[in-house]
Amino acid sequence: KCAAVCVVLRGEGGCLPTQVLVSAHKANDVIGPINMSGEAVLKTFRLKALDHYFSLSKCFVSLDKDGKGKLSKKKLRQALDEFCIPISKEEFQRLWLHFDDDRSGYIDHEQFVRRAAEDFNPGDNKGVSTTIVKSSQETAEDFSTDQLCRREDILLNQIYNLKCMTNDDLEKQFPMPVV
């Protein structure tokens, strides 16, 4: 809604009537960010860390500004803020416990990389990925078993052939060098 208001401007030539529009528009209420669950935060954090640092290890080194090899709750919270990831206090506590699995009060490099990468490929126990892995393992095991059987057959064949050979046959096949 707009209302026209007549305003008189004084210029060099006297008064000039001018209409000005006055808005009755009110600004929308600001809606804050919706806090994410710990699981959603972990996935988002992982993706942003990999996108920004290209590896979780490099991300840890960057977050560990003092170089002590440990991240505190404060540092993890700052990292989430830097990545603009909203999280409630309760969900942050759950996320912290996910990372600090030994309850030492800090996260070391190994914990960070292991726990941040966990569930990156969700538990695909019956899907395509699992099928491919199992199939590859079975194929490798079958190949290995087949190779062992062939080796055994070759060895048995050599033993059998050597038993059947006379000393003269052996000397013909494997001549001794004359010294």
N, C-alpha and C positions, 0 to 999 in steps of 0.2 A: 504494500500500500504506500502510496506517495501522496503528499499534499503539495499543491503549488502555493508558493508564498511570493508575494510581490515585494520586491526590494528596490529601493531607489538608490541608484549609484550616482554620485556626483562626479562629473567629469569636467573637462575644459568647457564644453558647450552647455553646461548647466546640468539639470537632473535627467537621468535616463531611467525609465522604469524597466526592470528586468525581472523575469520570473525565475525562481530557483526551486528545484525539486528538493523536498525534505523527505528522507526515507523514514519509514516507521518500522524498518526491519530490525529484528533482534538477533543477536548472534546465537547460534546453536549451542546447546550445552555440550561441554567437553566430556567425552567418555574416555576414561582411562583405559590403559591396556588390560586385556583379559589375562589373568595369570594362567600359566600353562602348568600341566601336570609334570611331575619329575621326569617321567618317561619322554614326554614331548620335548621338554627342555633338553634332555640328554641327546635326543636325535637332532634337534636344531643346533645345539652347541657343536656336536660332532661335524655336521655339515658345514657350519660356518667356519669352524677351526680348520677343516680340511681345505675349504675354499680359500681361506685367507693365508694359511701357513703351508699348505700342501702336505703336511704330515702332522700327526698328533705329537710326535716327538718335538718338532720345531715349535709347535704351539706351547708345549710345556716350558721349553727354554725361554720363550718370549714372556710367558706369564711369571716365570721365576726371576723377577728383576734383580733380586739381591744375590742370585747365583748359589743359594744354599742347597738346591736340589729338593726343596720342599715347597708345597703350596699350602697356605693356611685357608681357613674359611673366608677370611677377608679377601684374599687374592682370587679365590674362585668366584666370590660374589662380584668383585670388580670386573672379572672376565665376562661374566654374564651380563653385567651392565654395559660393558663396552660393545658387546655383540647385540645390545638392545633386546635381551631376552627377559621378559617379565616372569617372575616366579614369587610365589608367596613364601612366607617364612617357614611354613610347615613343609611345603614341597622342597624348599631349599635344604631343609634338614634331612629329608629322605634322599635327596640327590647327594648330599654330603656323605651320608652313611653308605651310599652305593660306592662312592669313590674310596672312602676311608674304611676299607673292609677289615683292617686289623685294629681299628679304633685307637690309633696312635695320636690322633689330634691333628694330623697333617697328611698330605698326599705326596708320596714320592713319585719319581719319574715312572717307575715300573707300574705302580698302581694306576697312575693317571692314564698311561697308554693302554694298559690291559682293560681297565674298567670303562674307559671312553670308547674303546673299540668293541666292547662286548655288545652282543645283540645287534651289531651293525647290519649283519645279514641275519634277519630274524630266524628263529628256530624252524628251519625248513626240514622237518623230520620225514615228510612224505612227498615233498614236492620234487620239482625237476632237478634242482641242485643236488639234493641227496641221491637221487637216482643216478645222476651222472657220476658222482663221487664213488658210490658203491659199485657201479658198473666198471669204472676205471680200476678200482681196487681188485675186483674179481678177475678182470682181464689180466692185470699184472700178476696176480697169484697163479692163474691158469698158465700164463706164459712161463713163470718161474718153475712151476711143477713140471711142465712139458720139457723145459730145458734140463732139469735134473734127471728126468726119465731118459732123455736122449743120451746124456752123459753116461748114465749107468749102463745103457744098452751098448754104447761104444766101448766102454771099459770091459764089459763082459765079453763082447765080441773079440776084443784084442786078447783077452786072457785065453779064450777058447782057441783062437788062431795060433797063439804062441804054444799052447799045449800040444797042438797037432803037428807042429813043425819039428823036424829033426835038426840035429846040430848042423848038418850040411846045408839044410834050407836056411837056417839062421845066418850062417857064414856067407851064403850067396846074397841074402837080402841085406845084411849089415856087414860088409867087408871090413876087415881090420886093416888099418893103414900099416904099411911096411915101414919099419924104422931102420 
